[in-house]
Amino acid sequence: MAAVIEFKGLAYRHPGAAAPVIQGLDLDIQAGEFLAVVGGSGVGKSTLLRTAAGLIEPASGEVDLRLPVRAGRRRRAVVFQDGRLLPWRTVAGNVAYGLETLGIDKRELRARVAEALQLTGLSELAGRWPHQLSGGQVQRVGIARALAVKPDILLMDEPFSAVDALTRRHLQAELLRIWQATRAAIMFVTHDIEEAVFLADRVIVLGGRPANIVENLSIGLPRPRDRGDAEFGHLVSHLSDQLGFA
């Protein structure tokens, strides 16, 4: 598999900070790979994702987006922690938002919205307003909006952290189903190690000041994964230990 994005010697310094939050980081994400990023609070997980999204510029090093520009698509899309829906647009209108500057005709736009809503199980909610949605539904709309632009890599910044535990597990299962259907690469930032092991092909642990990768672990467990399995528990414990030393 070819890499879809590569970080080379990445460094980032917050404006006015005395020292960088990330320094000398090297990482690549392969086409179709599900990569989870874990680490302590303030270590730079979201900063890493935002450099991948092009929302902030690194102080030094490179973020190489190794993807062709294709008509009617975006190379990357972001799902944030809080959904970030536009309150004056319906569910369908929010999903359409990212499509409106891609130069596609209205028929294709409607078809892409319908496809994304169907994929995320939201078709029956297309006409609802954001204030009429549950927290889990808001996050699914955010995912649908990102999927509608058909990205090669989906960048997800703790997207399930604001929902209850039962909804979170349901959304995890839904995300895996969507990922397997689309085969987009995913970079998934989380503070939940069990969530990372349940979802990802590979988990990296960020640690240190300035931060770098202190563990890069392939998760070889078959899917669907059983949280009660001994090997699952061993991987969670191993990553917890690494995080404790990070």
C-alpha positions as CSV (number, residue, x, y, z in Angstrom):
1,M,0.0,0.0,0.0
2,A,1.1,3.5,-0.7
3,A,1.1,6.3,1.9
4,V,-1.7,8.9,1.7
5,I,0.0,11.3,4.1
6,E,3.5,11.5,5.4
7,F,5.0,13.6,8.2
8,K,8.7,14.3,7.9
9,G,10.6,15.8,10.8
10,L,7.4,17.6,11.9
11,A,7.7,20.4,14.5
12,Y,5.1,22.7,15.8
13,R,5.3,25.6,18.3
14,H,2.3,27.4,19.7
15,P,2.4,31.1,19.1
16,G,4.4,32.7,22.0
17,A,5.5,29.4,23.4
18,A,9.1,29.0,24.6
19,A,9.4,25.4,23.3
20,P,7.7,23.3,20.6
21,V,4.9,21.0,21.5
22,I,6.0,18.4,18.8
23,Q,9.6,18.0,17.5
24,G,11.1,15.8,14.8
25,L,8.1,13.6,14.3
26,D,8.1,11.1,11.4
27,L,4.9,9.2,10.5
28,D,3.1,7.8,7.5
29,I,-0.5,6.7,7.1
30,Q,-1.2,4.1,4.4
31,A,-4.2,4.0,2.0
32,G,-7.2,2.5,3.7
33,E,-5.4,2.3,7.1
34,F,-7.2,3.0,10.4
35,L,-4.6,4.8,12.6
36,A,-5.4,5.8,16.1
37,V,-3.4,8.5,18.0
38,V,-3.4,8.4,21.8
39,G,-1.5,10.4,24.5
40,G,-1.9,12.5,27.6
41,S,-3.8,15.8,27.7
42,G,-1.9,18.6,26.1
43,V,0.7,16.3,24.4
44,G,-0.1,17.4,20.9
45,K,-2.6,14.8,19.5
46,S,-5.0,17.5,18.2
47,T,-2.1,19.6,17.0
48,L,-0.8,16.6,14.9
49,L,-4.3,16.1,13.4
50,R,-4.7,19.8,12.6
51,T,-1.4,19.9,10.7
52,A,-2.6,16.9,8.8
53,A,-5.8,18.8,8.0
54,G,-3.8,21.9,6.8
55,L,-5.5,24.0,9.5
56,I,-2.2,25.0,11.0
57,E,1.3,25.2,9.5
58,P,4.3,23.4,11.1
59,A,7.2,25.4,12.4
60,S,9.5,23.0,10.5
61,G,9.4,19.7,8.7
62,E,6.9,18.6,6.1
63,V,3.3,17.3,5.9
64,D,3.3,15.6,2.5
65,L,-0.2,14.8,1.3
66,R,0.6,12.2,-1.3
67,L,-2.8,12.2,-3.0
68,P,-3.8,13.4,-6.5
69,V,-6.4,16.2,-6.7
70,R,-9.5,14.7,-8.2
71,A,-12.5,16.6,-9.6
72,G,-15.5,16.7,-7.3
73,R,-13.6,15.3,-4.3
74,R,-11.5,16.5,-1.4
75,R,-8.3,14.8,-0.5
76,R,-9.1,15.1,3.3
77,A,-12.0,15.9,5.5
78,V,-12.3,16.6,9.3
79,V,-14.8,15.4,11.9
80,F,-14.5,17.5,15.1
81,Q,-15.4,16.7,18.7
82,D,-18.5,18.9,18.8
83,G,-20.1,18.2,15.3
84,R,-20.0,21.9,14.4
85,L,-23.3,21.8,12.5
86,L,-24.8,25.0,11.1
87,P,-28.0,25.6,13.1
88,W,-29.7,27.4,10.2
89,R,-29.4,24.3,8.0
90,T,-31.2,21.0,8.1
91,V,-29.4,17.7,8.4
92,A,-29.3,17.4,4.6
93,G,-28.2,21.0,4.2
94,N,-25.3,20.5,6.6
95,V,-24.2,17.4,4.7
96,A,-24.4,19.4,1.4
97,Y,-22.3,22.2,2.8
98,G,-18.9,20.8,1.9
99,L,-20.1,19.9,-1.6
100,E,-21.2,23.4,-2.7
101,T,-17.7,24.5,-3.7
102,L,-16.7,21.4,-5.5
103,G,-18.1,22.4,-8.9
104,I,-20.6,19.5,-9.1
105,D,-24.1,19.9,-10.5
106,K,-27.3,19.9,-8.4
107,R,-28.2,16.4,-9.4
108,E,-24.9,14.9,-8.3
109,L,-25.0,17.1,-5.1
110,R,-28.4,15.6,-4.1
111,A,-27.2,12.1,-4.9
112,R,-24.0,12.5,-2.8
113,V,-26.0,13.9,0.1
114,A,-28.5,11.0,-0.1
115,E,-25.6,8.5,-0.3
116,A,-23.9,9.9,2.7
117,L,-27.1,10.0,4.7
118,Q,-27.9,6.4,3.8
119,L,-24.4,5.3,4.7
120,T,-24.6,6.9,8.2
121,G,-28.2,5.7,8.8
122,L,-29.6,9.3,8.7
123,S,-31.9,9.2,5.7
124,E,-35.1,9.6,7.8
125,L,-33.6,12.6,9.6
126,A,-32.7,14.6,6.4
127,G,-35.2,17.4,7.1
128,R,-34.5,17.8,10.8
129,W,-32.7,20.8,12.4
130,P,-29.6,20.4,14.5
131,H,-31.5,21.3,17.7
132,Q,-33.8,18.3,17.1
133,L,-30.9,15.8,17.2
134,S,-29.3,13.7,19.9
135,G,-25.6,14.0,20.6
136,G,-25.0,10.7,18.7
137,Q,-27.0,11.9,15.7
138,V,-25.1,15.2,15.6
139,Q,-21.8,13.3,15.4
140,R,-23.2,11.0,12.6
141,V,-24.2,14.2,10.6
142,G,-20.6,15.4,11.0
143,I,-19.3,12.1,9.7
144,A,-21.9,12.2,6.8
145,R,-20.8,15.7,5.9
146,A,-17.1,14.5,5.8
147,L,-18.0,11.4,3.7
148,A,-20.0,13.3,1.2
149,V,-16.8,14.9,-0.3
150,K,-15.4,11.4,-0.8
151,P,-12.0,12.0,1.0
152,D,-9.0,9.8,0.7
153,I,-8.3,10.4,4.4
154,L,-10.8,11.1,7.2
155,L,-9.3,13.1,10.1
156,M,-11.3,12.6,13.4
157,D,-10.5,14.6,16.5
158,E,-12.0,12.8,19.5
159,P,-15.4,12.6,17.8
160,F,-17.1,10.5,20.4
161,S,-15.9,12.0,23.6
162,A,-19.0,14.1,24.3
163,V,-21.5,11.2,24.1
164,D,-22.5,8.7,26.7
165,A,-20.8,5.3,26.9
166,L,-23.6,3.3,25.2
167,T,-23.9,5.8,22.3
168,R,-20.1,5.8,22.1
169,R,-20.0,2.0,21.5
170,H,-22.7,2.2,19.0
171,L,-20.9,5.0,17.1
172,Q,-17.7,2.9,17.2
173,A,-19.4,0.0,15.5
174,E,-21.0,2.4,13.0
175,L,-17.7,4.0,12.1
176,L,-16.1,0.6,11.5
177,R,-19.0,-0.3,9.2
178,I,-18.6,3.0,7.3
179,W,-14.8,2.6,7.1
180,Q,-15.1,-0.9,5.7
181,A,-17.6,0.3,3.1
182,T,-15.6,3.4,2.0
183,R,-12.0,2.2,2.6
184,A,-10.9,5.8,3.2
185,A,-7.8,6.0,5.5
186,I,-8.7,7.3,9.0
187,M,-6.6,9.2,11.5
188,F,-8.5,9.0,14.8
189,V,-7.4,11.0,17.8
190,T,-8.7,9.7,21.2
191,H,-7.8,9.6,24.8
192,D,-9.5,6.2,25.2
193,I,-7.0,3.4,24.8
194,E,-9.7,0.7,24.7
195,E,-11.4,2.6,21.9
196,A,-8.1,2.8,20.0
197,V,-7.5,-0.9,20.2
198,F,-11.1,-1.7,19.3
199,L,-11.0,0.5,16.1
200,A,-7.5,0.7,14.7
201,D,-5.2,-1.3,12.6
202,R,-2.3,0.6,14.3
203,V,-2.0,2.8,17.4
204,I,0.7,5.4,18.0
205,V,1.3,6.8,21.5
206,L,2.5,10.4,21.7
207,G,4.6,11.4,24.7
208,G,7.4,13.6,25.9
209,R,8.0,17.3,25.9
210,P,8.4,18.1,23.1
211,A,6.2,15.2,21.9
212,N,7.2,12.4,19.6
213,I,6.1,8.8,19.0
214,V,6.9,6.6,22.0
215,E,5.0,3.5,20.7
216,N,3.9,2.4,17.2
217,L,1.9,-0.7,17.6
218,S,0.1,-2.8,15.0
219,I,-3.1,-4.3,16.2
220,G,-3.4,-7.8,14.7
221,L,-6.7,-8.9,16.2
222,P,-9.3,-10.1,13.9
223,R,-12.6,-8.2,13.5
224,P,-15.1,-8.0,15.0
225,R,-13.1,-7.5,18.1
226,D,-14.1,-8.8,21.6
227,R,-13.3,-6.4,24.4
228,G,-13.4,-9.4,26.8
229,D,-10.7,-11.3,24.9
230,A,-7.4,-11.8,26.8
231,E,-5.2,-10.5,23.9
232,F,-7.4,-7.4,23.6
233,G,-6.9,-6.8,27.3
234,H,-3.1,-7.4,27.0
235,L,-2.9,-4.8,24.2
236,V,-4.8,-2.2,26.3
237,S,-2.6,-2.8,29.3
238,H,0.6,-2.6,27.1
239,L,-0.5,0.8,25.7
240,S,-1.6,2.0,29.1
241,D,1.9,1.2,30.4
242,Q,3.5,3.1,27.5
243,L,1.2,6.1,28.1
244,G,2.2,6.1,31.8
245,F,5.8,6.4,30.8
246,A,5.1,9.0,28.0
